[in-house]
Amino acid sequence: MAEAMHAPTSSFAAREPALSAAPGAYDWVIVFLVGTLMTLGAVIVYSASVSIDAPAMNWQQWWRTPLRQGVFAVAAFVLMALVARTDYRAWAWDEPGQGWRAGGWALLAGLLLIIVLIPGVGAERLGAQRSFSLRLGQVALSFQPSELAKPALILWLAALLTRPRARVDDVTRGYLPALGSAGLLIGLTVIEDFGTAALMGVVAMAMLFWAGARWLHLGVTALVGLVAGLALVLLEPYRWQRVITFFSANPDPQREGYQVNQALIAIGSGGWLGRGLGAGVQKYDYLPQDNNDFILAILCEELGIAGGLAVIALFLLLLWRGWLISRRAPDAFGRLLAGGLTLTICLQAAFNIGVVTNSIPTKGISLPFVSAGGSGLLFLGVAAGLLAAVGGRATSRDTSRDTSRDTSRDTSRDTSRDTSRDTSRDTSRERKRAT
């Protein structure tokens, strides 16, 4: 992916290949992979949400039962299908005045991230004030602005970095405006959601790299980001405790190491083929956040390590397909958009898998399309739809190679023409002298 996009900024507009598909076309592989993950997630969340004292089925109060995830999964899939058939170029910044389309979503996300911090407005959950609590009749819903901030940041950076006369390799004309706007959105997110902010920071750096930013600028930015991240970890005792617990040789399994220990027990007790769907034990209040951040542990307990490997394989296929789409996208905006969306989804999955398997320190980040969630699942559906929309317009060949080949051909032609002209001029001069 980096090979396709890490080029001078001017090369983005060197040659834009013609669109290869009719409007409304979409990449069915992305839709299939995401639909499979959503279906699997709805089934596992349903199983993990069943408790001894609550009914599994209650159609009149579906929002209080495991049916809730299935309803949101269907809504997210429909939303993905609708977005996939739209023209992603509507979000591009091709002409002066078009930046508000993508910038409006980034501005809205920033405003919501500020409003949610106001006491009495944002709802506090698990010690963090990061969501709005909404109620439609008897249905209680929650909305996290950080879920909107992720796709909004990608849309905005893709539009900003490919706008007319953009120069990402120039500090004042390209790099600082992109870095400043991304840093503002990430800074508002990190106040109450360190994990999501770290994810957004990595994606923003990757998009700047693909757009052609200089190594010196990226290195300085990465160093400042690492120092700021370390300071934020040290300033919050619970974050530092998670780091200590991770590096501890024998963390207390009944205190700070309890959650990860129970997750590993769930994975190990499932074996290769699992206890059977619905037959898990850890979901009965043994494993905290069993249907959200640690849903993979419940999946491995009931469907075995084979089921967990199947989920990982689906995300690897999604990564491969997104990488292919980004290389074959017909324009610079599509390449950056597809690359950013793919990296966000797959890197979030990698973070979650790392936490559940005790490979990285614990952080509150969900497994895309699989963990329980309402607004988060809907925004992920939008992100997958945009990726599928870019895939529907992708060419059948690598556009970066085509561009380089065309450039080399044009250069060779110009060189041959100049050589022939110089030769003919020299010949005519010699004839005149001889005469």
C-alpha positions as CSV (number, residue, x, y, z in Angstrom):
1,M,0.0,0.0,0.0
2,A,2.8,2.4,0.9
3,E,4.5,1.6,-2.4
4,A,1.5,2.7,-4.3
5,M,0.9,5.9,-2.5
6,H,4.3,7.1,-1.2
7,A,5.2,9.4,-4.1
8,P,5.6,13.1,-4.6
9,T,2.4,15.0,-4.3
10,S,2.4,16.1,-7.9
11,S,2.4,12.5,-9.1
12,F,-1.2,12.1,-7.7
13,A,-2.5,14.2,-10.5
14,A,-0.1,13.0,-13.2
15,R,-2.6,10.8,-14.8
16,E,-6.0,9.8,-13.5
17,P,-7.2,6.6,-15.2
18,A,-10.7,6.5,-16.5
19,L,-13.3,4.9,-14.2
20,S,-13.7,1.2,-14.9
21,A,-17.3,0.7,-13.7
22,A,-20.7,2.3,-14.0
23,P,-22.1,4.5,-11.2
24,G,-23.6,2.3,-8.5
25,A,-21.0,-0.5,-8.8
26,Y,-19.4,-1.8,-5.6
27,D,-16.9,-4.4,-4.4
28,W,-18.9,-7.5,-3.5
29,V,-16.0,-9.1,-1.7
30,I,-15.9,-6.3,0.9
31,V,-19.7,-6.5,1.4
32,F,-19.5,-10.3,1.8
33,L,-16.6,-10.3,4.3
34,V,-18.2,-7.5,6.4
35,G,-21.6,-9.2,6.2
36,T,-20.1,-12.5,7.4
37,L,-18.4,-10.7,10.4
38,M,-21.7,-8.9,11.3
39,T,-23.6,-12.2,11.2
40,L,-21.1,-14.0,13.3
41,G,-21.0,-11.1,15.7
42,A,-24.8,-11.0,16.1
43,V,-24.8,-14.8,16.9
44,I,-22.0,-14.6,19.4
45,V,-23.2,-11.5,21.1
46,Y,-26.7,-13.1,21.4
47,S,-25.1,-16.1,23.1
48,A,-22.9,-13.9,25.3
49,S,-25.7,-11.7,26.4
50,V,-28.0,-14.5,27.6
51,S,-28.2,-14.7,31.4
52,I,-29.9,-17.0,33.8
53,D,-32.4,-14.4,35.1
54,A,-33.2,-12.7,31.8
55,P,-35.2,-14.1,28.8
56,A,-33.4,-14.6,25.6
57,M,-36.4,-13.7,23.5
58,N,-38.8,-10.9,24.1
59,W,-40.1,-9.3,20.9
60,Q,-42.0,-6.5,22.7
61,Q,-38.8,-5.4,24.5
62,W,-36.1,-6.4,22.0
63,W,-33.8,-3.6,23.1
64,R,-33.4,-5.2,26.5
65,T,-32.5,-8.7,25.1
66,P,-29.8,-10.2,23.0
67,L,-31.9,-9.4,19.9
68,R,-30.7,-5.8,20.0
69,Q,-27.4,-6.7,18.3
70,G,-29.2,-8.5,15.5
71,V,-31.4,-5.5,14.8
72,F,-28.3,-3.1,14.7
73,A,-26.4,-5.6,12.5
74,V,-29.2,-5.6,9.9
75,A,-29.4,-1.8,10.0
76,A,-25.6,-1.5,9.6
77,F,-25.6,-3.9,6.7
78,V,-28.4,-2.0,4.9
79,L,-26.5,1.2,5.5
80,M,-23.3,-0.3,4.2
81,A,-25.1,-1.5,1.0
82,L,-26.6,1.9,0.4
83,V,-23.3,3.8,0.9
84,A,-21.5,1.2,-1.3
85,R,-23.7,2.3,-4.3
86,T,-22.9,6.0,-3.9
87,D,-20.2,7.9,-5.7
88,Y,-17.3,8.3,-3.2
89,R,-16.0,11.2,-5.3
90,A,-18.8,13.4,-3.8
91,W,-16.5,13.8,-0.8
92,A,-13.4,14.8,-2.8
93,W,-12.0,18.3,-2.9
94,D,-11.7,18.8,-6.7
95,E,-12.6,22.5,-6.9
96,P,-12.4,25.5,-4.5
97,G,-15.3,25.5,-2.1
98,Q,-15.8,21.7,-2.0
99,G,-13.8,21.0,1.1
100,W,-16.9,21.7,3.3
101,R,-18.3,18.3,2.4
102,A,-15.7,16.3,4.2
103,G,-14.7,19.1,6.5
104,G,-18.3,19.4,7.8
105,W,-18.2,15.9,9.2
106,A,-14.9,16.5,10.9
107,L,-16.2,19.8,12.4
108,L,-19.4,18.0,13.6
109,A,-17.3,15.3,15.2
110,G,-15.1,17.9,17.0
111,L,-18.1,19.8,18.3
112,L,-19.7,16.6,19.7
113,L,-16.4,15.6,21.3
114,I,-16.5,18.9,23.1
115,I,-20.1,18.8,24.1
116,V,-19.9,15.3,25.5
117,L,-17.4,16.6,28.1
118,I,-19.8,19.1,29.6
119,P,-21.0,17.8,33.0
120,G,-24.6,16.7,32.9
121,V,-24.6,16.3,29.1
122,G,-22.3,13.4,28.5
123,A,-23.1,10.0,30.2
124,E,-20.4,8.5,32.4
125,R,-19.7,4.8,31.9
126,L,-16.9,2.7,33.3
127,G,-15.3,5.9,34.7
128,A,-15.2,7.7,31.3
129,Q,-17.5,10.4,30.0
130,R,-17.4,9.6,26.3
131,S,-21.0,9.0,25.2
132,F,-24.4,10.6,24.9
133,S,-27.3,8.7,26.4
134,L,-30.4,9.0,24.2
135,R,-33.9,7.7,24.8
136,L,-36.5,7.1,22.1
137,G,-39.6,6.2,24.0
138,Q,-38.7,3.1,26.1
139,V,-35.6,2.4,23.9
140,A,-32.3,3.6,25.5
141,L,-29.5,4.3,23.1
142,S,-26.0,5.5,23.5
143,F,-23.8,7.4,21.0
144,Q,-20.0,7.9,21.2
145,P,-18.7,10.9,19.2
146,S,-15.3,9.1,18.8
147,E,-17.0,6.5,16.6
148,L,-17.9,9.4,14.2
149,A,-14.5,11.0,14.5
150,K,-12.7,8.0,13.0
151,P,-14.3,8.0,9.5
152,A,-14.6,11.8,9.6
153,L,-10.9,12.1,10.1
154,I,-10.2,9.8,7.2
155,L,-12.6,11.6,4.8
156,W,-11.1,15.0,5.8
157,L,-7.5,14.0,5.4
158,A,-8.1,12.3,2.1
159,A,-9.8,15.4,0.7
160,L,-7.3,17.8,2.2
161,L,-4.2,16.0,1.0
162,T,-5.5,15.6,-2.5
163,R,-7.0,19.0,-3.0
164,P,-5.8,21.2,-6.0
165,R,-2.3,22.6,-5.5
166,A,-1.8,20.6,-2.3
167,R,1.9,20.1,-1.4
168,V,2.2,17.7,1.5
169,D,6.0,17.8,1.2
170,D,5.8,21.6,2.0
171,V,5.4,22.4,5.7
172,T,3.2,25.5,5.5
173,R,1.2,24.7,2.3
174,G,0.3,21.1,3.1
175,Y,1.8,19.3,6.1
176,L,0.9,21.6,8.9
177,P,-2.7,22.2,7.9
178,A,-3.3,18.5,7.7
179,L,-1.4,17.8,10.9
180,G,-3.1,20.6,12.8
181,S,-6.6,19.6,11.9
182,A,-5.9,15.9,12.6
183,G,-4.2,16.7,15.9
184,L,-7.1,18.8,17.1
185,L,-9.6,16.0,16.5
186,I,-7.2,13.4,18.0
187,G,-6.6,15.7,21.0
188,L,-10.3,16.0,21.7
189,T,-10.7,12.2,21.5
190,V,-7.8,11.4,23.8
191,I,-9.3,13.2,26.7
192,E,-11.7,10.3,27.5
193,D,-10.7,7.6,24.9
194,F,-7.0,7.0,24.8
195,G,-7.3,3.8,22.7
196,T,-9.3,5.3,19.9
197,A,-7.1,8.4,19.9
198,A,-4.0,6.2,19.5
199,L,-5.6,4.4,16.6
200,M,-6.5,7.6,14.9
201,G,-3.0,8.9,15.3
202,V,-1.4,5.9,13.6
203,V,-3.9,6.1,10.7
204,A,-3.3,9.9,10.3
205,M,0.5,9.3,10.2
206,A,0.1,6.5,7.6
207,M,-2.1,8.7,5.4
208,L,0.5,11.6,5.6
209,F,3.2,9.1,4.6
210,W,1.2,7.7,1.7
211,A,0.5,11.3,0.5
212,G,4.2,12.0,0.2
213,A,5.2,13.8,3.4
214,R,8.9,14.0,4.1
215,W,10.6,11.6,6.5
216,L,11.9,14.4,8.7
217,H,8.5,15.8,9.2
218,L,7.0,12.4,10.0
219,G,9.9,11.5,12.3
220,V,9.5,14.7,14.4
221,T,5.7,14.3,14.5
222,A,6.0,10.6,15.6
223,L,8.5,11.6,18.4
224,V,6.2,14.3,19.7
225,G,3.3,11.9,19.6
226,L,5.1,9.2,21.5
227,V,6.2,11.6,24.2
228,A,2.7,13.0,24.5
229,G,1.2,9.5,24.7
230,L,3.7,8.4,27.4
231,A,2.8,11.6,29.4
232,L,-0.9,10.8,29.2
233,V,-0.3,7.2,30.4
234,L,1.8,8.4,33.3
235,L,-0.7,11.1,34.3
236,E,-3.6,8.6,34.6
237,P,-3.0,6.0,37.4
238,Y,-5.3,3.4,35.9
239,R,-3.5,3.6,32.5
240,W,-0.1,3.2,34.2
241,Q,-1.5,0.3,36.2
242,R,-2.5,-1.5,33.0
243,V,1.1,-1.2,31.7
244,I,2.5,-2.5,35.0
245,T,0.1,-5.4,35.0
246,F,1.0,-6.3,31.5
247,F,4.8,-6.4,32.2
248,S,4.3,-8.1,35.6
249,A,5.4,-11.7,35.8
250,N,2.7,-12.7,38.1
251,P,-0.2,-10.2,38.2
252,D,-2.9,-10.9,40.8
253,P,-5.6,-13.0,39.1
254,Q,-8.2,-11.7,41.5
255,R,-7.5,-8.0,41.1
256,E,-5.7,-6.1,38.3
257,G,-5.1,-9.3,36.3
258,Y,-8.6,-10.7,36.6
259,Q,-10.1,-9.7,33.3
260,V,-7.3,-10.8,31.1
261,N,-6.9,-14.0,33.2
262,Q,-10.5,-14.9,32.7
263,A,-10.2,-14.2,28.9
264,L,-7.3,-16.6,28.7
265,I,-9.2,-19.2,30.7
266,A,-12.1,-18.9,28.2
267,I,-9.8,-19.3,25.2
268,G,-8.0,-22.3,26.7
269,S,-11.1,-24.1,28.0
270,G,-12.6,-24.0,24.5
271,G,-9.8,-26.0,23.0
272,W,-9.7,-26.4,19.2
273,L,-13.4,-26.9,18.5
274,G,-15.0,-25.2,21.5
275,R,-17.6,-26.2,24.1
276,G,-20.4,-25.6,21.6
277,L,-22.5,-22.5,20.6
278,G,-24.3,-21.3,23.7
279,A,-22.4,-23.6,26.1
280,G,-19.9,-21.1,27.3
281,V,-19.4,-20.5,31.0
282,Q,-17.4,-17.2,31.2
283,K,-20.4,-15.2,30.0
284,Y,-22.2,-15.8,33.4
285,D,-20.6,-12.8,35.0
286,Y,-17.1,-14.3,35.2
287,L,-15.6,-12.2,32.4
288,P,-16.3,-8.4,32.4
289,Q,-17.2,-6.8,29.1
290,D,-17.8,-10.3,27.7
291,N,-20.1,-9.1,24.9
292,N,-18.0,-6.1,23.9
293,D,-14.2,-5.7,24.3
294,F,-13.7,-9.4,25.1
295,I,-16.2,-11.0,22.8
296,L,-13.4,-12.9,21.0
297,A,-12.7,-14.8,24.2
298,I,-16.4,-15.9,24.4
299,L,-16.2,-16.9,20.7
300,C,-13.1,-19.0,21.3
301,E,-14.7,-20.7,24.3
302,E,-17.8,-21.7,22.4
303,L,-16.4,-22.2,18.8
304,G,-12.9,-23.0,19.8
305,I,-9.5,-21.7,18.6
306,A,-10.6,-22.7,15.1
307,G,-13.4,-20.2,15.3
308,G,-11.0,-17.5,16.5
309,L,-8.6,-18.3,13.7
310,A,-11.6,-18.0,11.2
311,V,-12.3,-14.5,12.5
312,I,-8.7,-13.5,12.1
313,A,-8.7,-15.0,8.6
314,L,-11.7,-12.8,7.7
315,F,-9.9,-9.7,8.8
316,L,-6.8,-10.7,6.9
317,L,-8.9,-11.2,3.8
318,L,-10.4,-7.8,4.5
319,L,-6.9,-6.3,4.8
320,W,-5.8,-7.9,1.5
321,R,-8.9,-6.7,-0.3
322,G,-8.7,-3.2,1.0
323,W,-5.0,-3.0,0.1
324,L,-5.8,-4.2,-3.4
325,I,-8.6,-1.6,-3.7
326,S,-6.2,1.2,-2.6
327,R,-3.6,0.2,-5.2
328,R,-6.2,0.0,-8.0
329,A,-8.3,3.1,-7.1
330,P,-8.7,5.4,-10.1
331,D,-7.6,8.6,-8.3
332,A,-5.5,9.9,-5.5
333,F,-8.5,10.6,-3.2
334,G,-9.8,7.0,-3.6
335,R,-6.3,5.6,-2.8
336,L,-6.0,7.6,0.4
337,L,-9.6,7.0,1.4
338,A,-9.4,3.2,0.9
339,G,-6.1,3.0,2.6
340,G,-7.2,4.9,5.6
341,L,-10.5,3.0,6.0
342,T,-8.8,-0.4,5.6
343,L,-6.1,0.5,8.1
344,T,-8.6,1.8,10.7
345,I,-10.8,-1.4,10.6
346,C,-7.9,-3.9,10.6
347,L,-5.7,-2.1,13.0
348,Q,-8.6,-1.8,15.5
349,A,-9.1,-5.5,15.1
350,A,-5.4,-6.2,15.7
351,F,-5.6,-4.0,18.9
352,N,-8.6,-5.9,20.2
353,I,-7.1,-9.3,19.5
354,G,-3.8,-8.3,21.1
355,V,-5.7,-7.2,24.3
356,V,-7.7,-10.4,24.5
357,T,-4.7,-12.6,24.0
358,N,-2.6,-10.5,26.5
359,S,-0.2,-9.5,23.8
360,I,-0.6,-5.7,24.5
361,P,-1.8,-3.8,27.6
362,T,-5.5,-3.7,28.2
363,K,-7.4,-0.8,26.5
364,G,-11.1,-0.3,25.8
365,I,-11.4,-1.0,22.1
366,S,-14.0,-3.2,20.5
367,L,-13.7,-5.9,17.7
368,P,-15.1,-4.3,14.5
369,F,-18.4,-5.7,13.3
370,V,-18.4,-8.4,16.0
371,S,-18.5,-6.7,19.4
372,A,-21.8,-5.5,20.8
373,G,-22.7,-1.9,19.9
374,G,-25.2,0.4,18.2
375,S,-23.7,3.6,16.9
376,G,-20.2,2.1,16.5
377,L,-21.6,-0.7,14.3
378,L,-23.5,1.8,12.2
379,F,-20.5,4.0,11.6
380,L,-18.4,0.9,10.8
381,G,-21.1,0.0,8.2
382,V,-20.6,3.4,6.6
383,A,-16.8,3.0,6.5
384,A,-17.2,-0.4,4.9
385,G,-19.7,1.0,2.4
386,L,-17.2,3.7,1.4
387,L,-14.5,1.1,1.0
388,A,-16.8,-1.0,-1.2
389,A,-17.7,2.1,-3.2
390,V,-14.0,2.8,-4.0
391,G,-13.6,-0.9,-4.9
392,G,-16.5,-0.6,-7.4
393,R,-14.6,2.0,-9.3
394,A,-11.2,0.3,-9.0
395,T,-9.3,-0.5,-12.2
396,S,-8.1,-4.0,-13.1
397,R,-4.5,-3.0,-12.9
398,D,-2.2,-1.3,-10.4
399,T,-2.6,2.4,-11.1
400,S,0.7,3.3,-9.5
401,R,2.5,1.1,-12.0
402,D,0.5,2.4,-14.9
403,T,1.3,5.9,-13.9
404,S,5.0,5.2,-13.7
405,R,5.0,3.3,-17.0
406,D,3.2,6.2,-18.7
407,T,5.5,8.7,-17.2
408,S,8.6,6.7,-18.3
409,R,7.1,6.3,-21.8
410,D,6.4,10.0,-22.1
411,T,9.9,10.8,-20.9
412,S,11.5,8.4,-23.4
413,R,9.4,9.9,-26.2
414,D,10.4,13.4,-25.3
415,T,14.0,12.4,-25.0
416,S,13.9,10.7,-28.4
417,R,12.2,13.7,-30.0
418,D,14.7,16.1,-28.5
419,T,17.6,13.9,-29.7
420,S,16.3,13.7,-33.2
421,R,15.7,17.5,-33.3
422,D,19.2,18.2,-32.1
423,T,20.7,15.7,-34.7
424,S,18.8,17.3,-37.5
425,R,19.8,20.8,-36.5
426,D,23.5,19.7,-36.3
427,T,23.3,18.1,-39.7
428,S,21.7,21.2,-41.4
429,R,24.4,23.4,-39.8
430,E,27.2,21.2,-41.2
431,R,25.6,21.3,-44.6
432,K,25.5,25.1,-44.6
433,R,29.1,25.3,-43.5
434,A,30.2,22.9,-46.3
435,T,28.3,25.0,-48.8
